[in-house]
């Protein structure tokens, strides 16, 4: 990950860092001693010591006095956890005066300023870098596909929005997750963004209300706004996700509430895992009140657990759950391949998809079908999870090291980012602008709500390899935050 | 095209047919005589005569008594031309009671029944078959691209909806068409369907009115309806396209009219070429009345002319023209690649695209950029046009041969389909169902309007190679139409 350049002790630290990352050296194992390192690599005492100290500093090793260095276990940084908000009531429903004047405007300004900046360290977008994918396998499969089906790129598939091979592969994938979906109920989408857009278009009329988690992924807020719908932000507990108490109040006070959108596993940005009991209760709640429950299941493959959690869809007995998965972050970001199974709204969504963008390219669908069905995909995820865990811990440690007192975070049980609460007085929108000037991109809290209640939060991505430069970026961020806190 | 199988005279006819198609034997050239054929191919007199008669029957040759056989010029079938409708007034504005209850429902039923049928001859979808594309070149370029950019499929491009290489290539393409578009004004889309959807979403509010050509492409009617907008059908002249007289009346009677959508070159399904004066007038009209003019320019590359017509966008001085092009039918249907340049609505449409589907795959964009910029693309179109011309003529001749008296059509100056008027008493929705039972798919007139005024029309595709089986399909269609006409 860290390029093998620079002084010898840095090269050696990278070498061992990678071995830990790849689980060749596992948590709790004893690191070779100073003497062993000297002999093995024919290095001086001082180089051996520098190597071990750097590995310790980067969070790879912990020193046990008079025993030696050991590979670190889960790093819990010495930071307080983020506290839950009041879970008893929903926030005010928000609708822009105009469908493009609220969050869309805000996000566009942020995205545009990031695009124009000379970003050197991108902690903004939480998508794994190309080095975390099996690109050799991907390209080999793509080339094989083009050779086997020479007409693939030139073939029109005007009557079918989704390729039957993709439908079959996703139906199998669903079965694996405990969901029964017939192949014909699988609809290919352009990532998850289109899936959400189709789901909300099918379920709502302009002016209707959509309940979302607070904080939530900004793309969802944009989608809701661009459809002329109202967003109702429902507070989330970090232990169990969306507050059913607040949702219950919302049903009674908002007659035009039509849909609830959730990311039950590794909620974005909180990283919460919704417990099974809560999933079952939420499914029952939506059934009882005839609400569409739109489930974004794109992060479940990143959960650190021996047993994979079950999606809410597996508790759906009435077709109220619209299940969506993006394969962007697990399979290949460049394909923009997603899929959905829309329960009782299937016919209407198929119709809308046909009217709004027709079919997605068969090339991407077939590549996704082959990849997702292959054992290589599970192996890829098994390699990816511990690497991301290490990257999350490295980021958390860097924050603990560099950020001012009063900074809080909770290490999530998986995923691609951290949600960080800054000390009182630090405004993340200011931090965003100042950091960008230093070539560092972060996601300020304002992106995750229509309110300003997350102004003192940032989301940082752990999807890219943690390098010297990343550590330096956290140091700069910490300095900027401290300067604001001191004012 | 016709497979080289069957009796010897059929093989020879195919051989010469292909030579004519490829312009090796050009219009007006004298065909080898009976004696020459006998000597050249060592065949009997009867085989030589059968070969020439089959070529004549298929429309490749014409016999000049006592002189010999000549390669045919443009075949004008002995059919009357379709008459124009009343051009003085728009039709009633139509809005479904519900955004999914009108044309979307109708089209879905048709598409679904075609999908379920065992279609042997598809005259429904007007996209060229894979044999009309340079698939070897496409695949070679795709594989080279994956080898040169091994991270292409695994790379996330979250802040940019359009790849800069694609923007540069399309800006050059636009320049070639007489349009000045800066690279940053190019937005990649999922075919034209998404472009239309984005344009209308940006320009209109639910309940607004969109003027469309009548008849028009059904996908547009679906898109308008699915956005909760009203369609106002404006009659078209076959000589000059959309009626400005009717449009003028529409502006005065429809205060919520916001946009006009046209296919100025090779209007779908009429095949009309809008004259330059009309294009300039329409651009000025929309500027004067502050209407968005959405221009679908996907068919211009199929125009049979030495000089390519200019898009309306080239007369746009105020940014009122939203220019859209799908590369589906010219480049590769499997990529679903389109683009747009949205004039004064650019910022808003970029925002909407980001909110509704993010970026389209870089793989497709880069492949399109290479292809469209290469001389091979122009060569491909130069080969494609005469092949399509021959296929249109073959279809027109088959209709003239097999359809009942009273059938009318006008050979369009290019394109992928024919618009056929059936005799009084023939209902194309019935013909559609009956033909499907025989394994033949056509597009009934009802797909091209929210009214039933095209119930006695069909659109037939000429995008697939014309074979014995195609001829047989026209024979069956003619028989079915005649049976209806006789009742």
Interface residues (C-beta under 8 A of the other chain):
Chain A: X100 X104 X105 X107 X108 X111 X114 X115 X124 X125 X127 X128 X130 X133 X135 X136 X138 X139 X142 X143 X146 X147 X150 X151 X152 X153 X154 X155 X156 X157 X158 X159 X160 X190 X191 X193 X194 X197 X201 X206 X219 X222 X223 X225 X226 X228 X328 X332 X333 X334 X335 X336 X347 X348 X350 X351 X352 X354 X355 X356 X357 X358 X359 X360 X361 X362 X363 X364 X367
Chain B: X100 X104 X105 X107 X108 X111 X114 X115 X124 X125 X127 X128 X130 X133 X135 X136 X138 X139 X142 X143 X146 X147 X150 X151 X152 X153 X154 X155 X156 X157 X158 X159 X160 X190 X191 X193 X194 X197 X201 X206 X219 X222 X223 X225 X226 X228 X328 X332 X333 X334 X335 X336 X347 X348 X350 X351 X352 X354 X355 X356 X357 X358 X359 X360 X361 X362 X363 X364 X367
